[in-house]
Amino acid sequence: MTNTKRIGRPPIVELTASQMFALEGVKRLLLRNGYAPTMRELGEFLGCNTASAGEQVATLVRKGYLKSEPRKARSLTVIER
């Protein structure tokens, strides 16, 4: 019989201020352009570099606020909660 209990800390699903700002940035760019932003466009909008924007997006995907298709450009979608 397998133990399905998670070991370790529970996952953190609340957003930090910078994660909320990044999520709002994705939403605004989606509404303004009609398609998902690239990491470069999101970084410019947020005032950070491309790598930092990518990290924010990866965290938002992991936490379930965004969905992204692997190896597909401009595939970000917002998951309404």
Phi and psi in radians as a Rosetta constraint file:
Dihedral C 1 N 2 CA 2 C 2 CIRCULARHARMONIC -1.679 0.35
Dihedral N 2 CA 2 C 2 N 3 CIRCULARHARMONIC 2.405 0.35
Dihedral C 2 N 3 CA 3 C 3 CIRCULARHARMONIC -1.473 0.35
Dihedral N 3 CA 3 C 3 N 4 CIRCULARHARMONIC 2.056 0.35
Dihedral C 3 N 4 CA 4 C 4 CIRCULARHARMONIC -1.633 0.35
Dihedral N 4 CA 4 C 4 N 5 CIRCULARHARMONIC 0.075 0.35
Dihedral C 4 N 5 CA 5 C 5 CIRCULARHARMONIC -1.257 0.35
Dihedral N 5 CA 5 C 5 N 6 CIRCULARHARMONIC 2.375 0.35
Dihedral C 5 N 6 CA 6 C 6 CIRCULARHARMONIC -1.313 0.35
Dihedral N 6 CA 6 C 6 N 7 CIRCULARHARMONIC 2.359 0.35
Dihedral C 6 N 7 CA 7 C 7 CIRCULARHARMONIC -1.733 0.35
Dihedral N 7 CA 7 C 7 N 8 CIRCULARHARMONIC 2.397 0.35
Dihedral C 7 N 8 CA 8 C 8 CIRCULARHARMONIC 1.791 0.35
Dihedral N 8 CA 8 C 8 N 9 CIRCULARHARMONIC -2.864 0.35
Dihedral C 8 N 9 CA 9 C 9 CIRCULARHARMONIC -1.244 0.35
Dihedral N 9 CA 9 C 9 N 10 CIRCULARHARMONIC 2.588 0.35
Dihedral C 9 N 10 CA 10 C 10 CIRCULARHARMONIC -1.225 0.35
Dihedral N 10 CA 10 C 10 N 11 CIRCULARHARMONIC 2.618 0.35
Dihedral C 10 N 11 CA 11 C 11 CIRCULARHARMONIC -1.136 0.35
Dihedral N 11 CA 11 C 11 N 12 CIRCULARHARMONIC 2.528 0.35
Dihedral C 11 N 12 CA 12 C 12 CIRCULARHARMONIC -1.631 0.35
Dihedral N 12 CA 12 C 12 N 13 CIRCULARHARMONIC 2.022 0.35
Dihedral C 12 N 13 CA 13 C 13 CIRCULARHARMONIC -1.832 0.35
Dihedral N 13 CA 13 C 13 N 14 CIRCULARHARMONIC -0.195 0.35
Dihedral C 13 N 14 CA 14 C 14 CIRCULARHARMONIC -1.245 0.35
Dihedral N 14 CA 14 C 14 N 15 CIRCULARHARMONIC 2.662 0.35
Dihedral C 14 N 15 CA 15 C 15 CIRCULARHARMONIC -1.729 0.35
Dihedral N 15 CA 15 C 15 N 16 CIRCULARHARMONIC 2.493 0.35
Dihedral C 15 N 16 CA 16 C 16 CIRCULARHARMONIC -1.360 0.35
Dihedral N 16 CA 16 C 16 N 17 CIRCULARHARMONIC 2.989 0.35
Dihedral C 16 N 17 CA 17 C 17 CIRCULARHARMONIC -1.068 0.35
Dihedral N 17 CA 17 C 17 N 18 CIRCULARHARMONIC -0.736 0.35
Dihedral C 17 N 18 CA 18 C 18 CIRCULARHARMONIC -1.210 0.35
Dihedral N 18 CA 18 C 18 N 19 CIRCULARHARMONIC -0.564 0.35
Dihedral C 18 N 19 CA 19 C 19 CIRCULARHARMONIC -1.217 0.35
Dihedral N 19 CA 19 C 19 N 20 CIRCULARHARMONIC -0.676 0.35
Dihedral C 19 N 20 CA 20 C 20 CIRCULARHARMONIC -1.112 0.35
Dihedral N 20 CA 20 C 20 N 21 CIRCULARHARMONIC -0.708 0.35
Dihedral C 20 N 21 CA 21 C 21 CIRCULARHARMONIC -1.098 0.35
Dihedral N 21 CA 21 C 21 N 22 CIRCULARHARMONIC -0.734 0.35
Dihedral C 21 N 22 CA 22 C 22 CIRCULARHARMONIC -1.150 0.35
Dihedral N 22 CA 22 C 22 N 23 CIRCULARHARMONIC -0.722 0.35
Dihedral C 22 N 23 CA 23 C 23 CIRCULARHARMONIC -1.108 0.35
Dihedral N 23 CA 23 C 23 N 24 CIRCULARHARMONIC -0.757 0.35
Dihedral C 23 N 24 CA 24 C 24 CIRCULARHARMONIC -1.122 0.35
Dihedral N 24 CA 24 C 24 N 25 CIRCULARHARMONIC -0.639 0.35
Dihedral C 24 N 25 CA 25 C 25 CIRCULARHARMONIC -1.082 0.35
Dihedral N 25 CA 25 C 25 N 26 CIRCULARHARMONIC -0.765 0.35
Dihedral C 25 N 26 CA 26 C 26 CIRCULARHARMONIC -1.076 0.35
Dihedral N 26 CA 26 C 26 N 27 CIRCULARHARMONIC -0.789 0.35
Dihedral C 26 N 27 CA 27 C 27 CIRCULARHARMONIC -1.056 0.35
Dihedral N 27 CA 27 C 27 N 28 CIRCULARHARMONIC -0.801 0.35
Dihedral C 27 N 28 CA 28 C 28 CIRCULARHARMONIC -1.130 0.35
Dihedral N 28 CA 28 C 28 N 29 CIRCULARHARMONIC -0.735 0.35
Dihedral C 28 N 29 CA 29 C 29 CIRCULARHARMONIC -1.191 0.35
Dihedral N 29 CA 29 C 29 N 30 CIRCULARHARMONIC -0.605 0.35
Dihedral C 29 N 30 CA 30 C 30 CIRCULARHARMONIC -1.101 0.35
Dihedral N 30 CA 30 C 30 N 31 CIRCULARHARMONIC -0.788 0.35
Dihedral C 30 N 31 CA 31 C 31 CIRCULARHARMONIC -1.169 0.35
Dihedral N 31 CA 31 C 31 N 32 CIRCULARHARMONIC -0.746 0.35
Dihedral C 31 N 32 CA 32 C 32 CIRCULARHARMONIC -1.184 0.35
Dihedral N 32 CA 32 C 32 N 33 CIRCULARHARMONIC -0.794 0.35
Dihedral C 32 N 33 CA 33 C 33 CIRCULARHARMONIC -1.651 0.35
Dihedral N 33 CA 33 C 33 N 34 CIRCULARHARMONIC -0.416 0.35
Dihedral C 33 N 34 CA 34 C 34 CIRCULARHARMONIC 1.513 0.35
Dihedral N 34 CA 34 C 34 N 35 CIRCULARHARMONIC 0.026 0.35
Dihedral C 34 N 35 CA 35 C 35 CIRCULARHARMONIC -2.629 0.35
Dihedral N 35 CA 35 C 35 N 36 CIRCULARHARMONIC 2.849 0.35
Dihedral C 35 N 36 CA 36 C 36 CIRCULARHARMONIC -1.201 0.35
Dihedral N 36 CA 36 C 36 N 37 CIRCULARHARMONIC 2.573 0.35
Dihedral C 36 N 37 CA 37 C 37 CIRCULARHARMONIC -1.377 0.35
Dihedral N 37 CA 37 C 37 N 38 CIRCULARHARMONIC 2.744 0.35
Dihedral C 37 N 38 CA 38 C 38 CIRCULARHARMONIC -1.398 0.35
Dihedral N 38 CA 38 C 38 N 39 CIRCULARHARMONIC 2.940 0.35
Dihedral C 38 N 39 CA 39 C 39 CIRCULARHARMONIC -1.124 0.35
Dihedral N 39 CA 39 C 39 N 40 CIRCULARHARMONIC -0.596 0.35
Dihedral C 39 N 40 CA 40 C 40 CIRCULARHARMONIC -1.137 0.35
Dihedral N 40 CA 40 C 40 N 41 CIRCULARHARMONIC -0.810 0.35
Dihedral C 40 N 41 CA 41 C 41 CIRCULARHARMONIC -1.097 0.35
Dihedral N 41 CA 41 C 41 N 42 CIRCULARHARMONIC -0.728 0.35
Dihedral C 41 N 42 CA 42 C 42 CIRCULARHARMONIC -1.148 0.35
Dihedral N 42 CA 42 C 42 N 43 CIRCULARHARMONIC -0.725 0.35
Dihedral C 42 N 43 CA 43 C 43 CIRCULARHARMONIC -1.059 0.35
Dihedral N 43 CA 43 C 43 N 44 CIRCULARHARMONIC -0.742 0.35
Dihedral C 43 N 44 CA 44 C 44 CIRCULARHARMONIC -1.096 0.35
Dihedral N 44 CA 44 C 44 N 45 CIRCULARHARMONIC -0.733 0.35
Dihedral C 44 N 45 CA 45 C 45 CIRCULARHARMONIC -1.119 0.35
Dihedral N 45 CA 45 C 45 N 46 CIRCULARHARMONIC -0.715 0.35
Dihedral C 45 N 46 CA 46 C 46 CIRCULARHARMONIC -1.455 0.35
Dihedral N 46 CA 46 C 46 N 47 CIRCULARHARMONIC -0.254 0.35
Dihedral C 46 N 47 CA 47 C 47 CIRCULARHARMONIC 1.391 0.35
Dihedral N 47 CA 47 C 47 N 48 CIRCULARHARMONIC 0.574 0.35
Dihedral C 47 N 48 CA 48 C 48 CIRCULARHARMONIC -2.359 0.35
Dihedral N 48 CA 48 C 48 N 49 CIRCULARHARMONIC 3.100 0.35
Dihedral C 48 N 49 CA 49 C 49 CIRCULARHARMONIC -1.464 0.35
Dihedral N 49 CA 49 C 49 N 50 CIRCULARHARMONIC 2.991 0.35
Dihedral C 49 N 50 CA 50 C 50 CIRCULARHARMONIC -1.083 0.35
Dihedral N 50 CA 50 C 50 N 51 CIRCULARHARMONIC -0.713 0.35
Dihedral C 50 N 51 CA 51 C 51 CIRCULARHARMONIC -1.104 0.35
Dihedral N 51 CA 51 C 51 N 52 CIRCULARHARMONIC -0.734 0.35
Dihedral C 51 N 52 CA 52 C 52 CIRCULARHARMONIC -1.146 0.35
Dihedral N 52 CA 52 C 52 N 53 CIRCULARHARMONIC -0.699 0.35
Dihedral C 52 N 53 CA 53 C 53 CIRCULARHARMONIC -1.097 0.35
Dihedral N 53 CA 53 C 53 N 54 CIRCULARHARMONIC -0.717 0.35
Dihedral C 53 N 54 CA 54 C 54 CIRCULARHARMONIC -1.114 0.35
Dihedral N 54 CA 54 C 54 N 55 CIRCULARHARMONIC -0.675 0.35
Dihedral C 54 N 55 CA 55 C 55 CIRCULARHARMONIC -1.140 0.35
Dihedral N 55 CA 55 C 55 N 56 CIRCULARHARMONIC -0.729 0.35
Dihedral C 55 N 56 CA 56 C 56 CIRCULARHARMONIC -1.076 0.35
Dihedral N 56 CA 56 C 56 N 57 CIRCULARHARMONIC -0.777 0.35
Dihedral C 56 N 57 CA 57 C 57 CIRCULARHARMONIC -1.116 0.35
Dihedral N 57 CA 57 C 57 N 58 CIRCULARHARMONIC -0.763 0.35
Dihedral C 57 N 58 CA 58 C 58 CIRCULARHARMONIC -1.036 0.35
Dihedral N 58 CA 58 C 58 N 59 CIRCULARHARMONIC -0.706 0.35
Dihedral C 58 N 59 CA 59 C 59 CIRCULARHARMONIC -1.157 0.35
Dihedral N 59 CA 59 C 59 N 60 CIRCULARHARMONIC -0.734 0.35
Dihedral C 59 N 60 CA 60 C 60 CIRCULARHARMONIC -1.170 0.35
Dihedral N 60 CA 60 C 60 N 61 CIRCULARHARMONIC -0.585 0.35
Dihedral C 60 N 61 CA 61 C 61 CIRCULARHARMONIC -1.178 0.35
Dihedral N 61 CA 61 C 61 N 62 CIRCULARHARMONIC -0.814 0.35
Dihedral C 61 N 62 CA 62 C 62 CIRCULARHARMONIC -1.068 0.35
Dihedral N 62 CA 62 C 62 N 63 CIRCULARHARMONIC -0.636 0.35
Dihedral C 62 N 63 CA 63 C 63 CIRCULARHARMONIC -1.445 0.35
Dihedral N 63 CA 63 C 63 N 64 CIRCULARHARMONIC -0.114 0.35
Dihedral C 63 N 64 CA 64 C 64 CIRCULARHARMONIC 1.577 0.35
Dihedral N 64 CA 64 C 64 N 65 CIRCULARHARMONIC 0.288 0.35
Dihedral C 64 N 65 CA 65 C 65 CIRCULARHARMONIC -1.643 0.35
Dihedral N 65 CA 65 C 65 N 66 CIRCULARHARMONIC -0.416 0.35
Dihedral C 65 N 66 CA 66 C 66 CIRCULARHARMONIC -2.267 0.35
Dihedral N 66 CA 66 C 66 N 67 CIRCULARHARMONIC 2.743 0.35
Dihedral C 66 N 67 CA 67 C 67 CIRCULARHARMONIC -2.194 0.35
Dihedral N 67 CA 67 C 67 N 68 CIRCULARHARMONIC 2.432 0.35
Dihedral C 67 N 68 CA 68 C 68 CIRCULARHARMONIC -2.419 0.35
Dihedral N 68 CA 68 C 68 N 69 CIRCULARHARMONIC 2.399 0.35
Dihedral C 68 N 69 CA 69 C 69 CIRCULARHARMONIC -1.578 0.35
Dihedral N 69 CA 69 C 69 N 70 CIRCULARHARMONIC 2.283 0.35
Dihedral C 69 N 70 CA 70 C 70 CIRCULARHARMONIC -1.098 0.35
Dihedral N 70 CA 70 C 70 N 71 CIRCULARHARMONIC 2.492 0.35
Dihedral C 70 N 71 CA 71 C 71 CIRCULARHARMONIC 1.000 0.35
Dihedral N 71 CA 71 C 71 N 72 CIRCULARHARMONIC 0.491 0.35
Dihedral C 71 N 72 CA 72 C 72 CIRCULARHARMONIC -2.275 0.35
Dihedral N 72 CA 72 C 72 N 73 CIRCULARHARMONIC 2.135 0.35
Dihedral C 72 N 73 CA 73 C 73 CIRCULARHARMONIC -1.243 0.35
Dihedral N 73 CA 73 C 73 N 74 CIRCULARHARMONIC 2.585 0.35
Dihedral C 73 N 74 CA 74 C 74 CIRCULARHARMONIC 0.936 0.35
Dihedral N 74 CA 74 C 74 N 75 CIRCULARHARMONIC 0.762 0.35
Dihedral C 74 N 75 CA 75 C 75 CIRCULARHARMONIC -1.835 0.35
Dihedral N 75 CA 75 C 75 N 76 CIRCULARHARMONIC 0.197 0.35
Dihedral C 75 N 76 CA 76 C 76 CIRCULARHARMONIC -1.201 0.35
Dihedral N 76 CA 76 C 76 N 77 CIRCULARHARMONIC 2.323 0.35
Dihedral C 76 N 77 CA 77 C 77 CIRCULARHARMONIC -2.299 0.35
Dihedral N 77 CA 77 C 77 N 78 CIRCULARHARMONIC 2.553 0.35
Dihedral C 77 N 78 CA 78 C 78 CIRCULARHARMONIC -1.553 0.35
Dihedral N 78 CA 78 C 78 N 79 CIRCULARHARMONIC 2.299 0.35
Dihedral C 78 N 79 CA 79 C 79 CIRCULARHARMONIC -1.711 0.35
Dihedral N 79 CA 79 C 79 N 80 CIRCULARHARMONIC 2.013 0.35
Dihedral C 79 N 80 CA 80 C 80 CIRCULARHARMONIC -1.320 0.35
Dihedral N 80 CA 80 C 80 N 81 CIRCULARHARMONIC 2.369 0.35
